């Protein structure tokens, strides 16, 4: 019985494999390659801090292992920057403008050419999306300069272009 107790203690200290952690993260949502690498590096550092079995590993070997896992996942089609970008655009497009989404894609490490294609379709619907967001929050054109400035700042902070914001706050309706 004491052997069983000691073996269960050993299991609790041993971390899940890098591949298992990566697969668990990907099962929850899409990640970019850069984002998943950062999550895995953070996870490795956390396990090393807790005194797990990776204590003797160097940062170079950890980085090499993470790269190998990511390469394997990309080869299998489990990790895709394209899918991540599409999911991010779909998730954010209702509440944010093209500029904010483009910044988020860039921070995530998505290829610029790939983002350009997705962002072009967003630019075509930016006025419509900005108007819908404005209508949910305000839904009335005001003559008060202070209120107009507040509405302008709201839409600009959401990443909509200044031309689109001026049209929406000015009372122009989408076709």
Backbone as ProteinMPNN parsed JSONL, in Angstrom:
{"seq_chain_A": "XXXXXXXXXXXXXXXXXXXXXXXXXXXXXXXXXXXXXXXXXXXXXXXXXXXXXXXXXXXXXXXXXXXXXXXXXXXXXXXXXXXXXXXXXXXXXXXXXXXXXXXXXXXXXXXXXXXXXXXXXXXXXXXXXXXXXXXXXXXXXXXXXXXXXXXXXXXXXXXXXXXXXXXXXXXXXXX", "coords_chain_A": {"N_chain_A": [[0.81, -1.182, 0.0], [2.013, 1.195, 0.681], [3.71, 1.499, -1.463], [1.926, 2.102, -3.513], [0.931, 4.563, -2.661], [3.267, 6.124, -2.76], [3.845, 5.99, -5.495], [1.668, 7.339, -6.569], [2.148, 9.896, -5.646], [4.432, 10.523, -7.086], [3.378, 10.648, -9.674], [1.779, 12.94, -9.55], [3.632, 14.985, -9.507], [4.871, 14.82, -11.948], [4.821, 16.361, -15.058], [2.33, 16.826, -17.666], [2.987, 15.718, -21.007], [4.651, 17.794, -23.429], [3.449, 17.739, -25.905], [0.894, 16.816, -25.219], [-0.046, 18.94, -23.677], [-0.073, 20.962, -25.613], [-1.968, 19.943, -27.392], [-4.218, 19.909, -25.748], [-4.584, 22.672, -25.347], [-5.121, 23.465, -27.997], [-7.486, 22.148, -28.373], [-9.296, 23.674, -27.083], [-9.446, 26.208, -28.336], [-8.581, 27.949, -31.428], [-5.163, 28.662, -32.118], [-2.485, 30.854, -33.0], [0.694, 30.089, -34.457], [2.754, 31.444, -33.165], [1.435, 32.303, -30.838], [0.718, 29.867, -29.598], [3.24, 28.795, -29.167], [4.224, 30.62, -27.294], [2.461, 30.141, -25.158], [3.092, 27.473, -24.548], [5.793, 27.727, -23.827], [5.528, 29.291, -21.568], [4.11, 27.496, -19.977], [6.011, 25.455, -19.709], [7.95, 26.842, -18.247], [6.537, 27.318, -15.914], [6.148, 24.689, -14.967], [8.796, 23.975, -14.537], [9.464, 25.708, -12.514], [7.892, 24.735, -10.478], [9.291, 22.547, -9.841], [9.26, 20.326, -11.442], [9.85, 17.579, -13.756], [11.443, 18.759, -15.66], [13.61, 20.226, -14.833], [16.383, 20.059, -15.355], [16.616, 20.839, -17.993], [17.668, 23.026, -20.625], [17.012, 26.366, -21.816], [17.309, 26.451, -24.56], [16.974, 23.79, -25.376], [14.354, 23.382, -24.611], [13.044, 25.236, -26.266], [13.658, 24.085, -28.724], [12.258, 21.66, -28.499], [9.624, 22.63, -28.333], [9.39, 23.838, -30.86], [9.624, 21.556, -32.47], [7.28, 20.155, -31.77], [5.335, 21.985, -32.639], [5.906, 22.056, -35.39], [5.24, 19.424, -36.062], [2.483, 19.444, -35.451], [1.576, 21.326, -37.318], [2.156, 19.964, -39.676], [0.366, 17.865, -39.478], [-1.957, 19.235, -39.716], [-3.263, 20.289, -37.555], [-2.608, 22.665, -36.418], [-2.923, 25.881, -37.556], [-2.191, 28.926, -38.968], [-3.793, 30.257, -40.733], [-6.42, 29.311, -40.237], [-6.621, 30.216, -37.609], [-6.499, 33.006, -38.027], [-8.835, 33.436, -39.544], [-10.773, 32.643, -37.664], [-10.32, 34.532, -35.644], [-10.943, 36.93, -36.978], [-13.632, 36.467, -37.564], [-14.664, 36.299, -34.97], [-14.093, 38.808, -33.855], [-15.041, 40.748, -35.62], [-17.631, 41.799, -35.375], [-17.584, 43.592, -33.275], [-15.333, 45.189, -33.519], [-13.185, 47.394, -35.421], [-11.422, 47.431, -38.594], [-8.761, 48.306, -38.272], [-8.064, 47.706, -35.585], [-8.364, 44.919, -35.542], [-6.456, 44.228, -37.465], [-4.118, 44.977, -36.115], [-4.194, 43.137, -34.023], [-3.934, 40.718, -35.413], [-1.353, 41.069, -36.411], [0.161, 41.148, -34.03], [-0.232, 38.537, -33.259], [1.323, 37.198, -35.008], [0.579, 36.483, -37.578], [0.891, 35.951, -41.064], [1.488, 38.706, -43.219], [0.496, 38.915, -45.864], [-1.509, 37.029, -45.859], [-3.222, 38.107, -43.92], [-3.965, 40.44, -45.222], [-5.773, 39.677, -47.198], [-7.99, 38.784, -45.694], [-8.558, 41.138, -44.288], [-9.293, 42.868, -46.313], [-11.889, 42.069, -47.028], [-13.127, 42.796, -44.688], [-12.874, 45.578, -44.731], [-14.675, 46.25, -46.687], [-17.116, 45.955, -45.435], [-17.002, 47.66, -43.306], [-18.273, 50.165, -42.742], [-20.961, 49.422, -42.439], [-20.776, 47.654, -40.24], [-19.776, 49.393, -38.279], [-21.879, 51.201, -38.084], [-23.935, 49.535, -37.121], [-22.898, 48.843, -34.607], [-22.764, 51.377, -33.418], [-25.501, 52.006, -33.457], [-26.546, 50.126, -31.674], [-25.531, 51.076, -29.29], [-26.048, 53.879, -29.132], [-27.945, 54.989, -31.104], [-29.13, 57.423, -31.843], [-28.867, 60.474, -33.567], [-27.078, 63.159, -32.504], [-27.047, 66.682, -31.774], [-25.501, 67.91, -29.994], [-22.281, 68.923, -29.325], [-20.45, 67.854, -27.491], [-21.491, 65.305, -26.916], [-21.39, 64.181, -29.482], [-18.638, 64.08, -29.839], [-18.005, 62.227, -27.901], [-19.279, 59.946, -28.904], [-17.827, 59.685, -31.252], [-15.234, 59.17, -30.258], [-15.747, 56.73, -29.027], [-16.307, 54.955, -31.219], [-13.905, 55.254, -32.637], [-12.083, 54.219, -30.812], [-12.676, 51.58, -30.982], [-11.453, 50.816, -33.256], [-12.291, 51.61, -35.789], [-12.069, 53.348, -38.923], [-11.32, 56.864, -39.334], [-12.801, 58.188, -41.327], [-15.058, 56.549, -41.666], [-16.126, 56.641, -39.087], [-16.755, 59.375, -38.88], [-18.794, 59.546, -40.807], [-20.771, 57.862, -39.677], [-21.315, 59.03, -37.134], [-22.116, 61.456, -38.052], [-24.618, 60.937, -39.009], [-25.182, 59.573, -41.342], [-26.63, 56.894, -43.102], [-26.267, 53.353, -43.7], [-26.358, 51.797, -46.971]], "CA_chain_A": [[0.0, 0.0, 0.0], [2.906, 2.343, 0.701], [4.207, 1.662, -2.831], [0.867, 2.759, -4.262], [0.897, 5.96, -2.232], [4.452, 6.824, -3.263], [3.769, 6.121, -6.948], [0.691, 8.38, -6.897], [2.81, 11.175, -5.403], [5.314, 10.756, -8.219], [2.564, 11.021, -10.826], [1.285, 14.298, -9.435], [4.722, 15.912, -9.784], [5.265, 14.723, -13.342], [3.96, 17.194, -15.9], [1.897, 16.206, -18.918], [3.969, 15.961, -22.067], [4.503, 19.038, -24.177], [2.472, 17.455, -26.959], [-0.429, 16.729, -24.586], [-0.452, 20.303, -23.302], [-0.378, 21.68, -26.848], [-3.227, 19.404, -27.909], [-5.279, 20.396, -24.867], [-4.809, 24.084, -25.666], [-5.761, 23.557, -29.311], [-8.857, 21.627, -28.306], [-10.138, 24.729, -26.528], [-9.641, 27.224, -29.371], [-7.485, 28.057, -32.388], [-4.025, 29.49, -31.742], [-1.458, 31.059, -34.013], [1.919, 29.379, -34.094], [3.456, 32.284, -32.19], [0.669, 32.284, -29.589], [0.83, 28.549, -28.972], [4.622, 28.671, -28.692], [4.328, 31.415, -26.064], [1.725, 29.424, -24.107], [3.853, 26.282, -24.176], [6.998, 28.173, -23.119], [5.048, 29.711, -20.245], [3.766, 26.269, -19.271], [7.272, 24.8, -19.36], [8.58, 27.622, -17.176], [5.743, 27.091, -14.703], [6.447, 23.346, -14.469], [10.176, 23.976, -14.04], [9.419, 26.439, -11.246], [7.282, 23.842, -9.484], [10.207, 21.442, -9.556], [8.878, 19.156, -12.223], [10.936, 16.773, -14.296], [12.196, 19.481, -16.675], [14.541, 21.113, -14.154], [17.713, 20.015, -15.939], [16.588, 21.252, -19.388], [18.034, 24.41, -20.902], [15.982, 27.068, -22.591], [17.47, 26.089, -25.969], [16.369, 22.478, -25.62], [12.907, 23.58, -24.494], [12.624, 25.906, -27.496], [13.743, 23.093, -29.8], [11.144, 20.726, -28.321], [8.385, 23.347, -28.698], [9.411, 23.968, -32.316], [9.353, 20.233, -33.042], [5.858, 19.866, -31.567], [4.573, 22.872, -33.523], [6.099, 21.567, -36.766], [4.449, 18.2, -36.182], [1.069, 19.808, -35.471], [1.296, 21.963, -38.604], [2.178, 18.913, -40.694], [-0.871, 17.088, -39.333], [-3.097, 20.113, -39.968], [-3.906, 20.638, -36.283], [-2.241, 24.046, -36.128], [-2.945, 26.628, -38.808], [-2.322, 30.37, -38.806], [-4.916, 30.684, -41.569], [-7.646, 29.044, -39.467], [-6.604, 31.131, -36.471], [-6.835, 34.344, -38.515], [-10.257, 33.437, -39.903], [-11.55, 32.58, -36.43], [-10.178, 35.81, -34.961], [-11.708, 37.921, -37.734], [-15.061, 36.171, -37.364], [-14.997, 36.572, -33.581], [-13.924, 40.227, -33.524], [-15.557, 41.682, -36.629], [-18.881, 42.439, -34.978], [-17.373, 44.645, -32.284], [-14.118, 45.967, -33.736], [-12.883, 47.848, -36.761], [-10.342, 46.784, -39.328], [-7.451, 48.672, -37.722], [-7.819, 46.956, -34.347], [-8.215, 43.505, -35.908], [-5.158, 44.113, -38.137], [-3.096, 45.016, -35.063], [-4.248, 41.864, -33.297], [-3.358, 39.698, -36.294], [0.087, 41.297, -36.466], [0.714, 40.711, -32.744], [-0.314, 37.075, -33.206], [2.33, 36.645, -35.899], [-0.025, 35.99, -38.82], [1.527, 36.46, -42.27], [0.871, 39.949, -43.688], [-0.251, 38.662, -47.097], [-2.709, 36.297, -45.468], [-4.099, 39.048, -43.229], [-4.472, 41.425, -46.169], [-6.955, 39.117, -47.869], [-9.097, 38.811, -44.74], [-8.865, 42.525, -43.933], [-9.97, 43.502, -47.443], [-13.328, 41.803, -46.913], [-13.609, 43.584, -43.555], [-12.974, 46.984, -45.142], [-15.889, 46.397, -47.492], [-18.288, 45.995, -44.557], [-16.677, 48.435, -42.104], [-19.288, 51.171, -42.454], [-22.138, 48.697, -41.948], [-20.491, 47.157, -38.891], [-19.666, 50.554, -37.376], [-23.228, 51.738, -37.882], [-24.667, 48.61, -36.252], [-22.36, 48.989, -33.251], [-23.208, 52.692, -32.946], [-26.956, 51.946, -33.25], [-26.799, 49.365, -30.444], [-25.145, 51.841, -28.11], [-26.619, 55.233, -29.082], [-29.129, 54.989, -31.961], [-29.712, 58.725, -32.154], [-27.911, 61.487, -33.991], [-27.195, 64.281, -31.583], [-26.476, 67.948, -32.213], [-24.605, 68.33, -28.92], [-20.901, 68.663, -29.735], [-19.798, 67.009, -26.497], [-21.987, 63.94, -27.121], [-20.846, 63.719, -30.766], [-17.221, 63.759, -29.607], [-17.994, 60.989, -27.127], [-19.611, 58.871, -29.835], [-16.685, 59.561, -32.161], [-14.158, 58.494, -29.516], [-16.158, 55.341, -28.816], [-16.089, 54.181, -32.444], [-12.474, 55.285, -32.968], [-11.384, 53.307, -29.899], [-12.97, 50.22, -31.427], [-10.613, 50.518, -34.4], [-12.882, 52.003, -37.062], [-11.344, 54.458, -39.538], [-11.905, 58.175, -39.031], [-13.814, 58.512, -42.342], [-16.254, 55.776, -41.337], [-16.669, 57.179, -37.832], [-17.373, 60.677, -39.191], [-20.064, 59.288, -41.499], [-21.74, 57.269, -38.744], [-21.678, 60.033, -36.123], [-22.802, 62.527, -38.791], [-25.998, 60.548, -39.274], [-25.336, 58.865, -42.612], [-27.09, 55.521, -42.929], [-25.752, 52.433, -44.733], [-27.286, 51.531, -48.093]], "C_chain_A": [[0.857, 1.251, 0.0], [3.508, 2.574, -0.69], [3.192, 2.395, -3.683], [0.811, 4.235, -3.916], [2.096, 6.726, -2.778], [4.398, 6.983, -4.782], [2.738, 7.176, -7.348], [1.27, 9.766, -6.639], [3.743, 11.518, -6.558], [4.526, 11.225, -9.435], [2.08, 12.456, -10.736], [2.365, 15.322, -9.734], [5.118, 15.917, -11.253], [4.281, 15.519, -14.199], [3.463, 16.401, -17.101], [2.919, 16.539, -20.004], [3.652, 17.269, -22.777], [3.439, 18.885, -25.257], [1.048, 17.416, -26.388], [-0.932, 18.114, -24.197], [-0.841, 21.11, -24.537], [-1.721, 21.226, -27.419], [-4.412, 19.867, -27.064], [-5.6, 21.863, -25.167], [-5.534, 24.246, -26.995], [-7.183, 23.015, -29.305], [-9.819, 22.691, -27.779], [-10.458, 25.813, -27.549], [-8.455, 27.211, -30.315], [-6.404, 28.974, -31.827], [-3.165, 29.724, -32.972], [-0.222, 30.299, -33.557], [2.662, 30.144, -32.999], [2.761, 32.244, -30.83], [0.784, 30.961, -28.856], [2.247, 28.327, -28.439], [4.806, 29.431, -27.384], [3.632, 30.715, -24.904], [2.51, 28.21, -23.618], [5.13, 26.653, -23.411], [6.643, 28.606, -21.7], [4.728, 28.489, -19.379], [5.019, 25.531, -18.819], [7.955, 25.521, -18.199], [7.854, 27.395, -15.85], [6.046, 25.716, -14.108], [7.866, 23.274, -13.899], [10.245, 24.665, -12.673], [8.843, 25.579, -10.127], [8.17, 22.653, -9.15], [9.845, 20.171, -10.277], [10.093, 18.465, -12.807], [11.773, 17.506, -15.343], [13.277, 20.385, -16.073], [15.894, 21.171, -14.849], [17.752, 20.469, -17.404], [16.994, 22.72, -19.524], [16.941, 25.053, -21.733], [16.083, 26.735, -24.077], [16.813, 24.745, -26.272], [14.846, 22.563, -25.52], [12.36, 24.222, -25.763], [12.642, 24.931, -28.668], [12.596, 22.088, -29.712], [9.819, 21.374, -28.735], [8.296, 23.481, -30.215], [9.083, 22.64, -32.991], [7.873, 19.871, -32.918], [5.009, 20.718, -32.512], [4.702, 22.457, -34.983], [5.257, 20.323, -37.025], [2.96, 18.533, -36.292], [0.692, 20.498, -36.783], [1.246, 20.928, -39.724], [0.895, 18.081, -40.654], [-2.124, 17.919, -39.611], [-3.838, 20.521, -38.704], [-3.672, 22.092, -35.912], [-2.159, 24.793, -37.443], [-3.126, 28.114, -38.505], [-3.512, 30.894, -39.611], [-6.245, 30.478, -40.832], [-7.748, 29.986, -38.273], [-7.056, 32.522, -36.917], [-8.317, 34.439, -38.874], [-11.137, 33.437, -38.659], [-11.487, 33.917, -35.686], [-11.001, 36.882, -35.663], [-13.201, 37.705, -37.519], [-15.509, 36.569, -35.959], [-15.005, 38.07, -33.276], [-14.655, 41.192, -34.449], [-16.836, 42.4, -36.21], [-18.661, 43.636, -34.057], [-16.19, 45.551, -32.56], [-13.924, 46.313, -35.198], [-11.663, 47.146, -37.334], [-8.978, 47.065, -38.709], [-7.11, 47.861, -36.473], [-7.602, 45.472, -34.635], [-6.871, 43.283, -36.602], [-4.021, 44.125, -37.122], [-3.032, 43.701, -34.304], [-3.647, 40.723, -34.118], [-1.834, 39.834, -36.364], [0.759, 40.836, -35.175], [0.737, 39.191, -32.635], [0.682, 36.416, -34.158], [1.77, 36.065, -37.182], [0.64, 36.694, -39.999], [0.764, 37.671, -42.814], [0.033, 39.737, -44.951], [-1.573, 37.952, -46.798], [-3.71, 37.224, -44.778], [-4.728, 40.026, -44.204], [-5.741, 40.943, -46.865], [-8.173, 39.187, -46.944], [-9.526, 40.244, -44.413], [-9.567, 43.261, -45.071], [-11.478, 43.274, -47.371], [-13.925, 42.568, -45.733], [-13.793, 45.048, -43.934], [-14.249, 47.24, -45.93], [-17.13, 46.532, -46.624], [-18.084, 46.886, -43.334], [-17.752, 49.464, -41.753], [-20.542, 50.521, -41.868], [-21.933, 48.237, -40.51], [-20.403, 48.293, -37.883], [-21.044, 51.131, -37.07], [-24.045, 50.841, -36.952], [-24.198, 48.72, -34.801], [-22.817, 50.308, -32.634], [-24.703, 52.651, -32.616], [-27.294, 51.155, -31.986], [-26.532, 50.209, -29.202], [-25.892, 53.17, -28.014], [-27.934, 55.355, -29.835], [-29.82, 56.338, -32.109], [-28.605, 59.713, -32.509], [-28.142, 62.698, -33.109], [-26.557, 65.533, -32.178], [-25.488, 68.491, -31.185], [-23.17, 67.925, -29.269], [-20.174, 67.721, -28.78], [-20.206, 65.548, -26.674], [-21.462, 63.362, -28.433], [-19.387, 63.308, -30.614], [-17.105, 62.444, -28.837], [-18.293, 59.791, -28.024], [-18.458, 58.618, -30.811], [-15.553, 58.8, -31.484], [-14.482, 57.026, -29.292], [-15.849, 54.501, -30.054], [-14.611, 54.149, -32.834], [-11.696, 54.326, -32.07], [-11.628, 51.851, -30.26], [-12.229, 49.86, -32.711], [-11.215, 50.843, -35.753], [-12.146, 53.222, -37.603], [-12.073, 55.771, -39.29], [-12.971, 58.568, -40.055], [-15.138, 57.819, -42.023], [-16.921, 56.328, -40.087], [-17.366, 58.501, -38.085], [-18.72, 60.497, -39.884], [-21.128, 58.799, -40.526], [-22.227, 58.313, -37.756], [-22.424, 61.19, -36.773], [-24.225, 62.168, -39.174], [-26.208, 59.837, -40.594], [-25.704, 57.417, -42.331], [-26.506, 54.635, -44.013], [-26.813, 52.163, -45.796], [-28.106, 50.308, -47.849]], "O_chain_A": [[0.489, 2.258, -0.604], [3.786, 3.715, -1.059], [3.569, 3.234, -4.502], [0.658, 5.071, -4.806], [1.948, 7.867, -3.216], [4.854, 7.998, -5.31], [2.914, 7.845, -8.366], [0.922, 10.717, -7.339], [3.832, 12.677, -6.962], [4.977, 12.118, -10.152], [1.981, 13.131, -11.761], [2.051, 16.428, -10.173], [5.644, 16.913, -11.75], [3.066, 15.365, -14.076], [4.09, 15.424, -17.51], [3.63, 17.54, -19.91], [2.53, 17.773, -22.725], [2.635, 19.787, -25.489], [0.112, 17.925, -27.006], [-2.111, 18.422, -24.37], [-1.82, 21.855, -24.513], [-2.514, 22.049, -27.876], [-5.477, 20.181, -27.596], [-6.77, 22.242, -25.232], [-6.45, 25.06, -27.114], [-7.995, 23.392, -30.15], [-11.025, 22.608, -28.011], [-11.592, 26.286, -27.628], [-7.448, 26.554, -30.053], [-6.706, 29.95, -31.14], [-3.123, 28.892, -33.878], [-0.117, 29.913, -32.392], [3.137, 29.554, -32.028], [3.42, 32.16, -29.794], [0.931, 30.933, -27.634], [2.425, 27.733, -27.376], [5.468, 28.942, -26.469], [4.152, 30.696, -23.788], [2.584, 27.953, -22.416], [5.504, 25.969, -22.458], [7.373, 28.319, -20.751], [5.043, 28.462, -18.189], [5.088, 25.041, -17.691], [8.473, 24.884, -17.281], [8.483, 27.292, -14.797], [6.185, 25.582, -12.892], [8.107, 22.596, -12.9], [10.997, 24.246, -11.793], [9.257, 25.684, -8.972], [7.84, 21.848, -8.279], [10.092, 19.07, -9.785], [11.225, 18.729, -12.404], [12.726, 16.931, -15.868], [13.806, 21.243, -16.78], [16.496, 22.242, -14.922], [18.827, 20.482, -18.003], [16.702, 23.543, -18.657], [16.066, 24.379, -22.276], [15.074, 26.732, -24.782], [16.17, 24.585, -27.31], [14.134, 21.889, -26.264], [11.326, 23.798, -26.279], [11.743, 24.95, -29.508], [12.025, 21.707, -30.734], [8.995, 20.748, -29.402], [7.231, 23.26, -30.792], [8.345, 22.608, -33.975], [7.283, 19.34, -33.858], [4.064, 20.214, -33.118], [3.726, 22.5, -35.732], [4.637, 20.19, -38.08], [2.258, 17.969, -37.131], [-0.401, 20.275, -37.304], [0.398, 21.005, -40.612], [0.402, 17.646, -41.695], [-3.221, 17.373, -39.729], [-4.945, 21.053, -38.789], [-4.458, 22.681, -35.169], [-1.419, 24.397, -38.344], [-4.099, 28.509, -37.863], [-4.16, 31.861, -39.213], [-7.092, 31.371, -40.811], [-8.826, 30.493, -37.961], [-7.895, 33.145, -36.265], [-8.976, 35.424, -38.537], [-12.137, 34.152, -38.606], [-12.498, 34.379, -35.156], [-11.687, 37.662, -35.003], [-13.946, 38.663, -37.315], [-16.6, 37.11, -35.778], [-15.848, 38.539, -32.511], [-14.865, 42.349, -34.084], [-17.085, 43.516, -36.664], [-19.452, 44.579, -34.055], [-16.045, 46.583, -31.906], [-14.424, 45.63, -36.092], [-10.975, 46.382, -36.656], [-8.135, 46.172, -38.626], [-5.983, 47.385, -36.33], [-6.737, 44.843, -34.023], [-6.214, 42.27, -36.363], [-3.063, 43.363, -37.256], [-1.95, 43.21, -33.982], [-2.939, 39.869, -33.584], [-1.116, 38.835, -36.374], [1.812, 40.202, -35.22], [1.622, 38.623, -31.995], [0.862, 35.199, -34.115], [2.42, 35.234, -37.816], [0.916, 37.892, -39.938], [-0.466, 37.66, -42.863], [-1.037, 40.331, -45.083], [-2.606, 38.24, -47.402], [-4.912, 37.135, -45.027], [-5.888, 40.405, -44.045], [-6.669, 41.72, -47.09], [-9.254, 39.6, -47.362], [-10.716, 40.526, -44.278], [-10.351, 44.178, -44.824], [-12.257, 44.193, -47.627], [-15.096, 42.947, -45.769], [-14.755, 45.687, -43.508], [-14.833, 48.321, -45.848], [-18.103, 47.163, -47.037], [-18.906, 46.87, -42.418], [-18.102, 49.614, -40.582], [-21.113, 51.029, -40.902], [-22.811, 48.409, -39.664], [-20.898, 48.173, -36.763], [-21.334, 51.503, -35.933], [-24.768, 51.338, -36.089], [-25.012, 48.693, -33.878], [-23.21, 50.352, -31.468], [-25.124, 53.204, -31.6], [-28.254, 51.497, -31.295], [-27.219, 50.076, -28.19], [-26.327, 53.552, -26.928], [-28.937, 55.78, -29.261], [-30.996, 56.383, -32.47], [-27.564, 59.781, -31.855], [-29.262, 63.196, -32.988], [-25.636, 65.444, -32.989], [-24.731, 69.418, -31.471], [-22.878, 66.748, -29.481], [-19.376, 66.888, -29.21], [-19.364, 64.654, -26.592], [-21.123, 62.18, -28.494], [-18.952, 62.311, -31.19], [-16.207, 61.644, -29.098], [-17.644, 58.751, -27.92], [-18.158, 57.473, -31.148], [-14.977, 57.887, -32.074], [-13.597, 56.173, -29.359], [-15.205, 53.458, -29.953], [-14.12, 53.126, -33.309], [-10.747, 53.688, -32.526], [-10.849, 50.98, -29.871], [-12.352, 48.74, -33.207], [-10.697, 50.393, -36.775], [-11.653, 54.042, -36.828], [-13.283, 55.791, -39.065], [-13.952, 59.218, -39.693], [-16.204, 58.429, -42.102], [-18.144, 56.466, -40.038], [-18.456, 58.734, -37.563], [-19.677, 61.211, -39.583], [-22.263, 59.275, -40.554], [-23.433, 58.464, -37.562], [-23.261, 61.833, -36.138], [-24.97, 63.037, -39.628], [-27.35, 59.524, -40.93], [-25.151, 56.791, -41.427], [-26.27, 55.099, -45.129], [-28.012, 52.287, -45.543], [-28.932, 49.942, -48.685]]}, "name": "protein", "num_of_chains": 1, "seq": "XXXXXXXXXXXXXXXXXXXXXXXXXXXXXXXXXXXXXXXXXXXXXXXXXXXXXXXXXXXXXXXXXXXXXXXXXXXXXXXXXXXXXXXXXXXXXXXXXXXXXXXXXXXXXXXXXXXXXXXXXXXXXXXXXXXXXXXXXXXXXXXXXXXXXXXXXXXXXXXXXXXXXXXXXXXXXXX"}
